Amino acid sequence: QVQLVESGGGLVQAGGSLRLSCAASGSIFRFNDMGWFRQAPGKQRELVAVITSGGRTRYADSVKGRFTLSGDYAKNTVYLQMNSLKPEDTAVYSCAAGDNRGGFVARYWGQGTQVTVSS
């Protein structure tokens, strides 16, 4: 059973930074694209960033230029570096492993980590 465990969330002031980590229980990155999603209260879940199994990255327009997704495949961990955070970035952030062809279809989910940005 594949497990994804997120960490790194917390409370930060606007303009600050956080780095989220998503650690996998096995070497799944080789066969899966990895995505970070977020969901704010009362809003739909949003795909924030994707890194493909080949290492290519894509970002939602709302975070482009501020967030950076990277992977350390030796550690089975992907990271979401979030800079210049805004109050509207407040959400539960979850990582997922799946297939990004034609829209992200998740096979596995993490439990999520809360990010709160104060103004």
HELIX and SHEET records of a PDB file:
HELIX    1   1 TYR A   73  LYS A   75  5                                   3    
HELIX    2   2 PRO A   87  ASP A   89  5                                   3    
SHEET    1   A 4 LEU A   4  SER A   7  0                                        
SHEET    2   A 4 LEU A  18  ALA A  24 -1                                        
SHEET    3   A 4 THR A  77  MET A  82 -1                                        
SHEET    4   A 4 PHE A  67  ASP A  72 -1                                        
SHEET    1   B 6 GLY A  10  GLN A  13  0                                        
SHEET    2   B 6 THR A 113  SER A 118  1                                        
SHEET    3   B 6 ALA A  91  ASP A  99 -1                                        
SHEET    4   B 6 ASP A  33  GLN A  39 -1                                        
SHEET    5   B 6 GLU A  46  ILE A  51 -1                                        
SHEET    6   B 6 THR A  57  TYR A  59 -1                                        
SHEET    1   C 4 GLY A  10  GLN A  13  0                                        
SHEET    2   C 4 THR A 113  SER A 118  1                                        
SHEET    3   C 4 ALA A  91  ASP A  99 -1                                        
SHEET    4   C 4 VAL A 105  TRP A 109 -1                                        
END                                                                             
